[in-house]
Amino acid sequence: MRKILATFCAAVFALAASAQTPQLKPEVFDLLNLDHPGLEKVKALHSAGDQQAAAAELLNYFKAHKGVVTRDIKDVTKVKINDNEQKWADEALEHTFFVHKGYQPSFNYGEDINWKFWPVKDNELRWQLHRHKWFTPMGRAYRVSGDEKYAAEWTKQYIDWIRKNPYEGDKENARFAWRPLEVSHRLQDQPLQFQLFIDSPSFTAEFLSEFLVNYHLHAEHIMGHYSKHGNHLLFEAQRMICAGTFFPEFKKAASWRQSGVDILNREIGVQVYEDGCQYELCPHYHLAAIEIFIKALEDASINGFRDVFPQSYIDTIEKMIMFYANISYPDYLNPCFSDARLVSRKSMIKSFKQWSELFPDNQAIRYWATEGAEGSAPEYLSKGYLTSGYYVFRNGWDMNATQMIVKAGPPAFWHNQPDNGTFELWYKGKNLFPDSGSYVYAGEGEVMQWRKWFRQTSSHNTLTINHTDIQTTDSKTLLWKPEGDIQVLVTENQSYEKLKHRRSIFFLEGKYFVIVDEAVGAEKGTVNLHYQLPRGKYTSSRTTMEFSTMADDGVNVKLKCFGPEGMEVEKLDGWVSSEYMKKVKRPHFSFNVKKMDNKPVRYITVIMPGEGSIEDTKISASFIDPYFKQNSLSLMVKVGKNKKKVLTYELK
């Protein structure tokens, strides 16, 4: 019995070892242009029928080849590695793979790697496994340490992946392993790994042939399966430029590169609105689009073909940067609208420094790149982007500023959320009304339930009926007045078939905000006005419909809502997430009014940020016009010891 078991174990081990052993792929020579300069010996040996010698000569060629460089690694002798990368490289030796920042500690995928292992039914966890994020850290660890174990293990894992994830294999697995976005990710990263490992004894002629055949298959897959639209298409196009640039020896390299160039030149006009916002209306993917367009430009510049991108392409990038800077806060952080997650101050300053090199004459970009030491902030304060529906009220550019960002734009798609009219409010270094965020993307079971919760309209600072998602996201700007002591924004969205939502926001003296919400139409039910408050202690009164925070740092906000007789306040579940798979509770209140007929439901909300205790500040507000008017509004507001203010507008 022991002998049988030993024989079985030996057979399993041999099978696993064979799955990781590279084989010479003679078809590689059919994929290469053997007339490419430097491949003369390879061509001669191949023509003579000595494929093994031709493969060995091909390896010699690539080891000596220094003509093409990548943005990330210009000199392999100066490669560095940080602590996290070292950890990922070491764990990968034991098949514990860094797949996703949101799932830590990382999962182990078994001694015999199971590429179909799906420990949490989150699609991102399965997709991103096939991005092989730990491969490049293994390469860095090899270059820094010189330890062959990293290279030997990388080549085994690379071949193991090819064997277990065949191109024409299991369709269910292929939707993860061969999704074009993941394929393009590998196309981008494998040239880095090629640079890092090419001098290793484990990088044999046989392995090289497998690598090149696999890389060619990846590029051809993208050529036939580009995504239809959105950021995926941009990522894929930029990475095809990378593929065609780094491996010009392939017969199809020029067509790969040109396809990427053509798509980016076209899509920068399709996906970027004239005001500079990427059309998914998500800060995270807007930033990603900037990086994509710049990466392509850099690849072109360092390899001698920058002129394929016209000046209009470069001008649009500058416009996109200015948009992003305007919707960011003085601490460089971003609003978490749609599927955005918080960036870090450090990473954004680094980005602004890079952008300043690209646009040295832009004094505002220089100002942000140097943290205000050089250049100058824009002369304007409040800024509106009417096409994309982003509006910024602000009274300054420094850390003591008050800034509200409103999102009320046109239809978008997957990464956009049904949140028209929502806002964030930043005051003296603190986000007082952070957006709920996204928490997770897509998957099965509980993952999808959380996805729906964070996406739903009622998880934002806006209006619903019966707590249901709005059916249409197509806000129209009726008025934008960004100057003076009383600044005004009026937007309107046909949120439901029989109910439109008009939101009017007044920014008074650069200090506080008055928001008027009007639900107009024949729809019947309960109108809900949602507010997501910051985490922490607060006082409240259901009688006076007001809430005041009591923060330890002394930066507070008071909110008071005025509505029709019979308005009730309801406490609901509230969460906020600024990182993937991380969430914390926070207060969420809904001001509810029963709507039984065609009569509009109208609210006034006063939001006053301040320092110290502000809960005793008296606030009053009322409509002067007792009824909704299509083309005008008039109301009275008094805050604290200030005089009463009459707020009005008339639409043309």
ZAMARGU-4260 file (C-alpha; in steps of 0.2 Angstrom, whole numbers, plus 5000, padded with zeros to 4 digits):
<rodrens>
0) 5000/5000/5000 | 5014/5012/5004 | 5023/5008/4988 | 5007/5012/4978 | 5004/5028/4988
5) 5022/5033/4985 | 5021/5029/4966 | 5005/5039/4966 | 5013/5054/4974 | 5028/5053/4963
10) 5016/5053/4948 | 5007/5068/4954 | 5023/5078/4958 | 5030/5073/4940 | 5013/5079/4932
15) 5014/5096/4942 | 5032/5098/4937 | 5029/5095/4919 | 5015/5108/4920 | 5028/5121/4924
20) 5042/5115/4912 | 5044/5126/4897 | 5044/5118/4880 | 5052/5125/4864 | 5039/5133/4853
25) 5045/5133/4835 | 5030/5143/4830 | 5038/5158/4838 | 5049/5160/4822 | 5033/5162/4812
30) 5027/5177/4823 | 5043/5186/4822 | 5050/5197/4808 | 5067/5188/4806 | 5073/5203/4794
35) 5072/5214/4809 | 5090/5222/4813 | 5100/5210/4824 | 5090/5194/4820 | 5101/5189/4805
40) 5109/5174/4814 | 5092/5169/4821 | 5085/5169/4803 | 5100/5159/4797 | 5099/5145/4810
45) 5080/5144/4808 | 5081/5143/4789 | 5094/5129/4792 | 5081/5119/4802 | 5091/5121/4819
50) 5077/5127/4829 | 5086/5124/4846 | 5101/5134/4841 | 5089/5148/4833 | 5080/5149/4850
55) 5097/5151/4859 | 5102/5164/4847 | 5086/5173/4849 | 5089/5173/4868 | 5106/5181/4865
60) 5098/5194/4855 | 5086/5199/4868 | 5099/5199/4882 | 5109/5211/4872 | 5095/5221/4866
65) 5094/5239/4874 | 5085/5249/4860 | 5067/5250/4868 | 5064/5256/4886 | 5049/5257/4897
70) 5043/5271/4908 | 5045/5262/4924 | 5062/5254/4922 | 5075/5263/4912 | 5090/5254/4920
75) 5088/5237/4928 | 5104/5240/4938 | 5096/5254/4948 | 5080/5244/4953 | 5073/5246/4970
80) 5060/5237/4980 | 5050/5243/4995 | 5044/5234/5010 | 5027/5229/5003 | 5034/5223/4987
85) 5047/5212/4996 | 5033/5205/5006 | 5023/5201/4991 | 5038/5193/4982 | 5042/5182/4997
90) 5024/5177/5000 | 5023/5172/4981 | 5036/5159/4984 | 5024/5150/4994 | 5009/5154/4982
95) 5001/5167/4993 | 4997/5179/4980 | 4994/5198/4982 | 4979/5200/4972 | 4969/5214/4979
100) 4972/5227/4992 | 4954/5225/4999 | 4958/5207/5004 | 4972/5206/5016 | 4980/5196/5022
105) 4982/5188/5005 | 4975/5171/5001 | 4986/5155/4997 | 4982/5147/4981 | 4989/5130/4985
110) 5005/5120/4982 | 4998/5115/4965 | 4991/5132/4961 | 4973/5133/4959 | 4969/5147/4947
115) 4951/5145/4949 | 4951/5147/4968 | 4938/5160/4973 | 4938/5162/4992 | 4926/5177/4992
120) 4913/5178/4978 | 4919/5195/4972 | 4922/5196/4954 | 4937/5208/4956 | 4946/5195/4967
125) 4944/5182/4953 | 4948/5195/4939 | 4963/5202/4947 | 4971/5186/4951 | 4975/5185/4933
130) 4984/5202/4933 | 4998/5193/4942 | 5002/5209/4953 | 5016/5199/4962 | 5026/5195/4947
135) 5034/5212/4945 | 5039/5213/4964 | 5047/5195/4962 | 5057/5203/4948 | 5062/5218/4958
140) 5067/5206/4972 | 5078/5196/4960 | 5087/5211/4954 | 5090/5218/4971 | 5095/5202/4979
145) 5102/5192/4965 | 5093/5176/4973 | 5089/5164/4959 | 5074/5157/4969 | 5063/5172/4963
150) 5067/5170/4945 | 5065/5151/4946 | 5048/5152/4954 | 5042/5166/4942 | 5046/5155/4927
155) 5037/5140/4935 | 5021/5151/4939 | 5021/5159/4922 | 5021/5142/4913 | 5009/5135/4925
160) 4997/5149/4921 | 4998/5145/4903 | 4995/5127/4905 | 4980/5129/4917 | 4972/5144/4908
165) 4971/5139/4890 | 4965/5151/4877 | 4951/5139/4871 | 4948/5132/4888 | 4934/5132/4901
170) 4922/5147/4896 | 4918/5150/4914 | 4936/5152/4918 | 4940/5162/4902 | 4928/5176/4907
175) 4940/5179/4921 | 4957/5174/4914 | 4954/5181/4897 | 4944/5196/4900 | 4952/5209/4888
180) 4956/5221/4903 | 4965/5208/4912 | 4974/5203/4896 | 4979/5221/4893 | 4986/5222/4911
185) 4997/5207/4908 | 5003/5215/4891 | 5008/5231/4901 | 5017/5222/4915 | 5026/5208/4906
190) 5038/5219/4897 | 5044/5225/4915 | 5046/5207/4920 | 5055/5203/4904 | 5067/5216/4908
195) 5069/5211/4926 | 5072/5192/4923 | 5080/5191/4906 | 5097/5188/4913 | 5092/5174/4924
200) 5098/5156/4921 | 5080/5151/4923 | 5075/5162/4908 | 5080/5149/4895 | 5078/5148/4877
205) 5063/5137/4879 | 5055/5149/4891 | 5058/5163/4879 | 5049/5154/4866 | 5034/5151/4877
210) 5034/5169/4883 | 5034/5176/4866 | 5020/5165/4859 | 5010/5169/4874 | 5013/5187/4873
215) 5008/5187/4854 | 4992/5178/4858 | 4988/5191/4871 | 4990/5206/4859 | 4980/5197/4845
220) 4966/5193/4858 | 4965/5212/4861 | 4965/5216/4843 | 4949/5205/4841 | 4941/5209/4857
225) 4943/5227/4861 | 4930/5233/4874 | 4916/5243/4866 | 4918/5259/4876 | 4924/5267/4893
230) 4939/5266/4903 | 4942/5248/4898 | 4944/5253/4880 | 4957/5266/4885 | 4967/5254/4896
235) 4967/5241/4882 | 4973/5254/4868 | 4987/5261/4879 | 4993/5244/4883 | 4993/5239/4865
240) 5004/5254/4861 | 5016/5247/4875 | 5015/5229/4867 | 5019/5236/4849 | 5033/5247/4855
245) 5042/5235/4867 | 5042/5221/4855 | 5045/5228/4838 | 5052/5211/4832 | 5034/5204/4830
250) 5027/5205/4812 | 5011/5213/4819 | 5019/5225/4831 | 5016/5240/4820 | 4998/5236/4818
255) 4996/5234/4837 | 5004/5250/4841 | 4994/5259/4828 | 4978/5252/4834 | 4981/5259/4851
260) 4986/5276/4844 | 4970/5277/4833 | 4959/5272/4847 | 4966/5285/4860 | 4966/5299/4847
265) 4948/5295/4843 | 4942/5292/4861 | 4950/5307/4869 | 4937/5317/4859 | 4923/5304/4863
270) 4925/5301/4881 | 4931/5318/4887 | 4918/5332/4888 | 4922/5349/4882 | 4923/5355/4900
275) 4937/5342/4903 | 4927/5328/4913 | 4929/5310/4907 | 4911/5304/4903 | 4909/5291/4916
280) 4908/5305/4929 | 4918/5296/4942 | 4934/5305/4949 | 4943/5289/4951 | 4941/5284/4932
285) 4944/5302/4927 | 4961/5301/4935 | 4964/5284/4928 | 4960/5292/4910 | 4973/5306/4913
290) 4986/5293/4917 | 4982/5282/4902 | 4983/5297/4890 | 4999/5302/4898 | 5007/5285/4898
295) 5004/5283/4880 | 5012/5300/4877 | 5027/5295/4887 | 5029/5279/4878 | 5028/5288/4862
300) 5040/5301/4868 | 5054/5290/4874 | 5053/5279/4859 | 5053/5292/4846 | 5035/5294/4839
305) 5027/5307/4850 | 5021/5316/4834 | 5007/5303/4832 | 4998/5313/4845 | 4991/5330/4840
310) 4992/5346/4850 | 4973/5344/4853 | 4977/5328/4862 | 4989/5336/4874 | 4978/5351/4876
315) 4964/5340/4882 | 4975/5331/4895 | 4978/5349/4902 | 4960/5352/4903 | 4957/5336/4912
320) 4970/5340/4925 | 4962/5357/4928 | 4945/5348/4930 | 4952/5336/4943 | 4961/5349/4952
325) 4945/5360/4954 | 4935/5345/4961 | 4948/5341/4973 | 4950/5348/4991 | 4965/5359/4997
330) 4972/5343/5005 | 4973/5335/4988 | 4959/5322/4992 | 4945/5319/4980 | 4926/5317/4983
335) 4921/5299/4983 | 4906/5301/4970 | 4902/5285/4960 | 4915/5272/4961 | 4929/5283/4967
340) 4940/5279/4982 | 4951/5291/4991 | 4969/5294/4984 | 4983/5299/4995 | 4990/5317/4997
345) 5007/5310/4993 | 5002/5301/4977 | 4993/5317/4971 | 5007/5329/4974 | 5018/5316/4964
350) 5006/5317/4950 | 5005/5336/4950 | 5024/5336/4949 | 5023/5325/4934 | 5010/5335/4926
355) 5019/5351/4929 | 5034/5344/4919 | 5022/5341/4905 | 5014/5358/4906 | 5028/5370/4913
360) 5018/5386/4909 | 5003/5381/4919 | 5005/5391/4935 | 4990/5383/4943 | 4997/5365/4941
365) 5014/5372/4947 | 5005/5379/4962 | 4998/5362/4967 | 5014/5353/4962 | 5024/5364/4974
370) 5011/5364/4988 | 5009/5383/4985 | 5028/5387/4985 | 5028/5392/4967 | 5015/5396/4953
375) 4999/5403/4958 | 4981/5397/4962 | 4968/5401/4949 | 4960/5418/4950 | 4943/5412/4951
380) 4935/5403/4966 | 4919/5394/4962 | 4919/5385/4946 | 4905/5376/4936 | 4907/5362/4923
385) 4890/5363/4915 | 4892/5349/4903 | 4897/5336/4915 | 4887/5343/4929 | 4900/5346/4942
390) 4899/5362/4952 | 4911/5369/4965 | 4907/5382/4978 | 4923/5388/4987 | 4929/5404/4997
395) 4947/5400/4995 | 4961/5388/4990 | 4970/5385/5007 | 4966/5373/5021 | 4954/5385/5029
400) 4943/5385/5014 | 4924/5381/5014 | 4921/5370/4998 | 4905/5361/4992 | 4906/5350/4977
405) 4889/5346/4969 | 4886/5332/4956 | 4871/5334/4945 | 4876/5328/4927 | 4870/5319/4912
410) 4868/5300/4910 | 4883/5289/4912 | 4885/5271/4914 | 4892/5257/4926 | 4904/5267/4937
415) 4892/5281/4939 | 4879/5280/4953 | 4860/5286/4952 | 4865/5301/4964 | 4860/5317/4954
420) 4860/5332/4965 | 4871/5325/4979 | 4886/5334/4986 | 4900/5334/4998 | 4905/5348/5010
425) 4923/5352/5015 | 4927/5364/5029 | 4943/5369/5037 | 4952/5352/5033 | 4937/5341/5036
430) 4924/5333/5024 | 4908/5335/5034 | 4897/5326/5021 | 4908/5313/5013 | 4899/5303/4999
435) 4895/5285/5004 | 4907/5278/4991 | 4906/5261/4983 | 4914/5248/4995 | 4913/5234/4982
440) 4910/5232/4964 | 4901/5216/4958 | 4900/5197/4962 | 4888/5185/4970 | 4877/5185/4986
445) 4882/5196/5000 | 4895/5205/4989 | 4881/5211/4977 | 4869/5216/4991 | 4883/5228/4998
450) 4886/5234/4980 | 4867/5239/4978 | 4867/5247/4995 | 4881/5259/4992 | 4875/5263/4974
455) 4857/5266/4979 | 4850/5284/4978 | 4845/5284/4996 | 4863/5282/5001 | 4867/5300/4995
460) 4863/5317/4999 | 4848/5319/4988 | 4829/5316/4985 | 4819/5300/4982 | 4801/5294/4983
465) 4798/5279/4993 | 4817/5277/4996 | 4818/5270/4978 | 4832/5273/4965 | 4829/5287/4953
470) 4825/5281/4936 | 4833/5294/4926 | 4850/5303/4928 | 4850/5318/4917 | 4851/5334/4926
475) 4849/5350/4917 | 4857/5366/4923 | 4844/5380/4925 | 4855/5393/4933 | 4874/5395/4938
480) 4879/5411/4946 | 4897/5408/4954 | 4901/5426/4959 | 4896/5438/4973 | 4890/5436/4991
485) 4875/5426/4986 | 4880/5412/4973 | 4867/5401/4966 | 4865/5384/4957 | 4849/5378/4951
490) 4848/5360/4943 | 4833/5349/4938 | 4832/5331/4935 | 4816/5321/4929 | 4821/5308/4943
495) 4805/5297/4940 | 4792/5296/4926 | 4780/5307/4936 | 4791/5317/4947 | 4805/5329/4944
500) 4817/5335/4957 | 4823/5354/4957 | 4837/5358/4968 | 4843/5376/4971 | 4858/5379/4981
505) 4863/5396/4988 | 4881/5400/4995 | 4880/5415/5006 | 4894/5426/5010 | 4906/5412/5008
510) 4900/5405/5025 | 4885/5394/5024 | 4872/5385/5012 | 4854/5386/5009 | 4847/5371/4999
515) 4829/5371/4992 | 4822/5355/4986 | 4806/5354/4976 | 4798/5338/4971 | 4786/5342/4957
520) 4774/5330/4948 | 4759/5318/4949 | 4769/5304/4957 | 4761/5299/4974 | 4770/5291/4989
525) 4782/5297/5002 | 4795/5310/4997 | 4812/5307/5006 | 4825/5320/5008 | 4841/5311/5013
530) 4856/5318/5022 | 4872/5307/5027 | 4880/5316/5041 | 4899/5314/5047 | 4904/5300/5059
535) 4904/5305/5077 | 4893/5312/5091 | 4879/5324/5087 | 4864/5332/5095 | 4847/5331/5087
540) 4829/5337/5089 | 4815/5329/5080 | 4804/5343/5085 | 4814/5357/5077 | 4821/5345/5063
545) 4839/5350/5067 | 4856/5341/5069 | 4872/5347/5076 | 4889/5338/5076 | 4900/5338/5092
550) 4917/5333/5085 | 4932/5332/5096 | 4942/5342/5084 | 4930/5357/5085 | 4925/5357/5067
555) 4906/5355/5066 | 4891/5357/5056 | 4873/5361/5060 | 4859/5356/5048 | 4841/5362/5050
560) 4827/5356/5038 | 4811/5365/5035 | 4796/5356/5026 | 4778/5355/5025 | 4767/5352/5040
565) 4767/5333/5044 | 4785/5331/5039 | 4794/5317/5049 | 4812/5312/5051 | 4818/5294/5050
570) 4834/5287/5055 | 4841/5275/5043 | 4856/5264/5041 | 4871/5274/5036 | 4889/5269/5030
575) 4904/5277/5022 | 4917/5268/5012 | 4933/5277/5005 | 4943/5261/5003 | 4938/5244/4994
580) 4930/5232/5007 | 4931/5244/5021 | 4916/5253/5028 | 4911/5262/5044 | 4894/5267/5051
585) 4888/5285/5051 | 4872/5294/5054 | 4859/5295/5040 | 4842/5304/5041 | 4828/5306/5029
590) 4815/5320/5030 | 4799/5312/5024 | 4783/5320/5018 | 4768/5311/5011 | 4763/5316/4994
595) 4745/5312/4990 | 4741/5323/4976 | 4749/5334/4962 | 4754/5347/4975 | 4773/5349/4975
600) 4783/5345/4990 | 4795/5359/4995 | 4810/5359/5008 | 4822/5372/5014 | 4838/5365/5022
605) 4851/5377/5030 | 4868/5369/5032 | 4880/5380/5043 | 4898/5374/5046 | 4908/5381/5060
610) 4920/5379/5074 | 4917/5375/5092 | 4899/5373/5099 | 4886/5379/5086 | 4871/5369/5091
615) 4863/5384/5099 | 4864/5395/5084 | 4846/5400/5079 | 4841/5397/5061 | 4824/5401/5053
620) 4819/5400/5035 | 4802/5401/5025 | 4796/5402/5007 | 4790/5419/5002 | 4781/5412/4987
625) 4769/5399/4995 | 4768/5389/4979 | 4781/5381/4967 | 4784/5393/4952 | 4792/5386/4936
630) 4803/5401/4933 | 4807/5409/4950 | 4810/5406/4968 | 4809/5418/4983 | 4813/5413/5002
635) 4819/5421/5018 | 4833/5415/5029 | 4840/5421/5045 | 4856/5413/5053 | 4862/5418/5070
640) 4864/5436/5073 | 4864/5440/5054 | 4851/5450/5047 | 4837/5441/5037 | 4841/5438/5019
645) 4829/5437/5005 | 4835/5424/4992 | 4828/5425/4975 | 4831/5420/4957 | 4822/5421/4940
650) 4825/5410/4926 | 4825/5416/4908
</rodrens>
